[in-house]
Amino acid sequence: MLDADEIQATDAGDEAARRAIAGPITLGFPARPEPVRLARLVGAAVAGSVDASLDDIEDLRIAVGEACTMLVGHATPSARVEITIEPRAEAIDFSAQLRGGLRPDPQVDDLAQLVLRSLADDVDFRLDADEAALTFSWPIAGAASSGSSSGR
């Protein structure tokens, strides 16, 4: 049985777990398919920290995965993906950069682009000579700005 101090410590831990993540989360990984799972988990954790529904957490997890997969499809073997996920009051902003070289024959997944555009707002994918970047905004359900174009 827990004593009063242990109950109070548990309640404080539960409260801390319910608080939104403050500030940006940054993650870098080799541009290979396997580490994309970690990026998906980070996206789900950030969505969970802003009290998103289970469906919305899954939507953001999928959007992060599709975005990272798009970049990995353009990567050379030595390239890296760097992502930043930042919760704000009305949305979660996502940005990713592919650094270290682009393949001359990228594996473009049109379905991934379609899925991402259906889940997120303001999707922007840019290719330069030696790097690629992708950004999107994921509106937080119930936030003041209810004019989401993602249809969620």
C-alpha positions in Angstrom: 0.0 0.0 0.0 1.3 3.5 -0.8 1.8 6.0 1.9 0.7 9.7 1.6 4.1 10.8 0.3 4.2 8.1 -2.4 0.6 9.0 -3.5 1.6 12.7 -3.8 4.7 11.8 -5.8 2.6 9.7 -8.2 0.1 12.5 -8.6 2.9 14.9 -9.3 4.3 12.5 -11.9 1.0 12.1 -13.6 0.6 15.9 -13.8 4.0 16.4 -15.3 3.2 13.7 -17.9 0.1 15.6 -18.9 1.9 18.9 -19.6 2.6 19.9 -23.1 6.2 19.6 -24.3 7.6 23.1 -24.3 10.0 24.1 -27.0 11.2 22.3 -30.1 12.3 18.6 -30.2 15.1 17.9 -32.6 16.2 14.5 -33.8 18.9 13.5 -36.3 19.3 10.0 -37.8 20.9 8.2 -40.7 18.8 8.5 -43.9 17.6 4.9 -43.8 14.1 3.5 -43.4 14.7 1.9 -40.0 15.2 5.0 -37.9 12.0 6.6 -39.3 10.2 4.6 -36.6 11.9 6.7 -34.0 10.7 9.9 -35.7 7.2 8.5 -35.7 7.4 7.8 -31.9 8.6 11.4 -31.3 5.7 12.8 -33.3 3.2 10.7 -31.3 4.8 11.8 -28.0 4.5 15.4 -28.9 0.9 15.0 -30.0 0.1 13.1 -26.8 1.6 15.9 -24.8 -1.0 18.4 -26.1 -3.9 16.1 -25.2 -4.6 15.1 -28.8 -7.1 12.3 -29.4 -5.8 8.8 -30.1 -6.9 9.3 -33.8 -5.1 12.6 -34.0 -2.0 11.1 -32.4 -2.0 8.4 -35.0 -2.5 10.9 -37.8 0.5 12.9 -36.8 2.5 9.8 -36.3 1.7 8.8 -39.9 2.4 12.3 -41.3 5.8 12.3 -39.6 6.6 8.9 -41.0 5.5 9.8 -44.6 7.6 13.0 -44.5 10.7 11.2 -43.3 10.2 8.4 -45.8 9.9 11.0 -48.6 13.3 12.4 -47.6 14.9 9.0 -47.2 13.9 8.2 -50.8 16.0 11.0 -52.0 19.1 10.2 -49.8 22.5 9.0 -50.6 23.9 6.3 -48.3 25.9 8.8 -46.2 23.0 11.4 -45.8 21.3 12.3 -42.6 17.7 13.4 -41.8 17.3 16.1 -39.2 13.8 16.8 -37.9 12.3 19.4 -35.6 8.9 19.2 -34.1 7.6 22.2 -32.2 4.2 22.4 -30.5 2.5 25.8 -30.5 -0.9 26.9 -29.1 -2.8 26.2 -32.3 -0.6 23.7 -34.2 2.4 21.5 -34.2 5.1 22.6 -36.7 7.3 20.0 -38.4 10.4 20.6 -40.4 12.9 18.1 -41.8 16.1 18.5 -43.8 18.0 15.9 -45.7 21.7 16.7 -45.5 24.7 15.0 -47.1 23.6 14.4 -50.6 20.8 13.6 -52.9 20.4 10.5 -55.1 20.6 11.2 -58.8 17.6 8.8 -59.2 15.3 9.5 -56.2 12.7 7.0 -55.2 9.6 9.3 -55.3 6.6 7.9 -53.6 3.5 9.7 -54.9 1.2 7.9 -52.4 3.3 9.2 -49.5 2.9 12.7 -50.8 -0.8 12.3 -51.2 -1.2 10.8 -47.7 0.9 13.6 -46.1 -1.1 16.3 -47.9 -4.3 14.8 -46.7 -3.2 14.7 -43.0 -1.3 18.0 -42.7 -1.6 21.7 -43.6 0.9 23.9 -45.4 3.0 21.0 -46.8 6.1 22.3 -48.5 8.7 20.0 -50.1 11.8 21.6 -51.6 14.7 20.1 -53.5 18.0 21.9 -54.0 21.2 20.7 -55.6 22.5 18.9 -52.5 19.7 18.8 -49.9 16.0 18.5 -49.5 13.6 20.0 -47.0 10.0 19.4 -46.0 7.8 21.3 -43.6 4.2 21.0 -42.5 1.8 22.3 -39.9 -0.5 20.0 -38.0 -3.5 21.8 -36.5 -4.3 20.9 -32.9 -8.0 19.9 -32.7 -10.0 22.4 -30.6 -7.5 25.2 -31.0 -8.7 28.7 -31.6 -7.9 28.5 -35.3 -10.5 26.1 -36.6 -10.0 26.8 -40.3 -8.0 23.7 -41.0 -7.6 22.7 -44.6 -6.6 19.2 -43.8 -10.2 18.1 -43.4 -9.7 16.5 -40.0 
